[in-house]
């Protein structure tokens, strides 16, 4: 399965799971469909964390998804985020969307708004923040995203904050699962970004065709100053 993730390092992401969401169903419609997809993702996350330990990043790839309705978005996106954001979560998992098309956006953004959730999406390598983020919170994430990784002191200097305020904002981003503690007093806005010197082997999961498993060694933080609609499946705003 590739090189085992380094254990015992504080913070950071130790395992990356690249999930092709369309492997089970190419059109994500109805709540039972969303529930089946979510259960498969949850099972793989728990199995991988049990094997490798540490934090896990799940990249949800929508590039092969035809459509997604509101009930499916609620089952997959909202329930995954709520499960791993709550204080009683079983493990530390973070989520990033990629391959999202214009016709996917409305159902996903609607459930984020409804549940008051935030989510990082990546389009052509550029991360963005989706969901109902207050202006100051979004500004804090944007500033961290521009440097990728930063120590609290560097973030405070760039944002014009004292250390206590900077630490408060960064910890709030972590609690909302849109930033990751990346070593001692260091944070990352997008754990998909890796230093050029880091080589990350990839391997196919033997347990399920749903996932490609990537093992990632923890790296030391480097501070930086500083609607297309498918006509056969009309959308519905109704949650079922």
N, C-alpha and C positions, 0 to 999 in steps of 0.2 A: 504493500500500500504506500510505499515511499518512506522517506525518512521520518522518524518519529519526532513529534514536536518536543522542544526543550521544556522540561518540567521544572517547577520551583522558581521560575522567574516571576516577579510581581507584575501584574497588569498585562496589557497587550493582548493580542489575539493569537492563540496557539494553533487553532484549527480553522480552516476555511472550507465550507461546504458550498459547492456551486450547484444549485438546484435548477434543473430545467423543468419549470412548472408544467409545461405541456406534455411531459412524458406520459403521464397517466391520461390526461384529457386535453385535447387541443382547444376545445371551446369550454370555458368555465362558466357553466350556467346551472342554476338550482343549488340550494343549500346542501343537499347530500353530496353533490360533487365536490363542493368546497371543503366539506368536512373530511372526505376521503383524502384529498390532497394535503390538508393540514395534518392529519394523523400521520401520513407518510413522512412529512417533513419533521414533525416532532419526534418520531421514532428514530430517524437517522441522526438528529441532533443529540438525543440522549445516548444513543449507542456510541457515537463518536466521542462525546465528552467522557463517557465511561472508559473508553479505550485510551484516550490521549490525555484527559484531564485539562484543566485550564479553561480559558474563555473560547467561545466558538462564534464565528461569523458565518451567517447563512446568506449567500447571495441568491436572491430569487430572480431567475432569468425568465422574462416574459416574451422573449424574442420570437418564440414559436406559438404563442397563444393567439388564437383567432379573436375571440371576444371574451370578456368577463362581465357578468352582471353584478348587480348590487349585493344580492344575497351571497354570492360566491366570494366577492371581495370582503364582505363582512366576516365570513367564516375563515378565510385564509389570512388576510392582512390584519384585521382588527383583533381576532382572537389569538393569533401568534404574538403580536406585540403586547397585548394585555397579559398573556401568560408569563412572558419573560421580563415584563416590566414590574410586576407586582412584588411586594415585600416577601411573599411566600413562594417565590419562584424556586424551582428545583435546581437550576443551573444558570450560569451566566452566558446568555446568547444575545447576539446583536444581528440586525437585519439590514440588508441593502437591496434595493430593486435595480435591475438593469434590463435593457431591452424593452422598455415601456413605450408603446406607441400612443399617438394622440387619442385613439378611440378607447384606450385602457384608462385614461386619466380620470375621467369623470366619476366612474364607480369607486376608484381607489381614493380619490380626494374627498368624495362624499363620506366614506366610512371613517376616514381620518378626522374629518370635521365633526362627525356625529359622536365619535368616541374621544375627542380631544387628544389625538395621538399625532406624533411626528415621525417622519421616516426619511431616510437618506436615499435618494435615487441617483443613479449614475448614467449619464448619456454621453457617449463618445469619450469616456474617460473623465468627464467633468461632473463632480458631485453637486447636487442641489438638495435643498431641504423642502419637503412637502408637509403640509398640515398647518393647523391654526397656531402658528408661533407668534407671540407678541413681538413687536418691532425690536425691542432691545435684546430679546432672546435670539431672534433671527440674526441680528447684527453681530452678536457674540459668536454664533456658529459660523457666519460668513467670514469673520476675521480669523477664526481658527482654521477654517477650510482653506483659506488662501495660503497658509504656511504648511498645512498638512499635519505637522506635529510641532508641539511647542511646550517648553517648560512654563510653569505658572508665572514665573518672573518675567519671561519674555512676552507672554500674552498680556500681562498687566501693563508692561511698558508700551506695547503696541496699541493697546486699547485706552491708555490714559487712566488706568485704575490702580488702586492700591492692591497689595497682595491678597488681602482678605476678601475684597470684592471680586477680584479675578478668580480666586479659588471657589467662591460661592457660585459664580456663573458657570465655571467649568464642571463643578459637581452637579449642577442642575442639568446641564447637557448630558452628562453621564446617566443620571437618573431617568432621563427621557429616552435613553438608548440611542442617541444620535452623536455621541462622542464616547471614546474608549480610553480609560486610564492606561497609559502606554509606558509603564515603568515608574520609577520613583519620581513623583511630582511632575509627570509629563503626560500629555493628553494628545489624542489623535481625533480629528474630525471624520476621517474616512479611512477605516482600517484596510480598505482595498489597496491603498497606496503603499508600495514597498520600496525601500532603498534600492538603487540600481545594483549595488554590490550583493544584494541578497538573492540567492538562487533558491527557488522553491520548486521541489519536484512535485509532479502530479501523478495521480493514479486513479484507476477506476475502482469504485466501490464494488466489492464482491457480493454484497448483500442485496443490492437493488439497483436497477438501471436508472433510478431517479436522480442519482447524485454523482458528481465527480468530486473526489475528496482530495484536498490539497493540504499538506502538512506545512506549517510555517514556523520557522524558528523565531523566537522573540528577538527583536533587535533593539539596541540601545537608541534612545531618542536623541536626535541631533537638534539642538535649539536653533531658532532663526529669529533674528531681529526683524525687528522691522518697524372635425371629429368624424376621422373617417368612421362610418358606421356600417356594419355588415347588414345588407338589406334583408337577409334571411333571418336575422335574429334581432329584431327591434329591441332597443333598450327599455327597461322599466325602472322607475324609481322606487318601486314597491319592494320592501324587504319581506321575504316570505320565511 
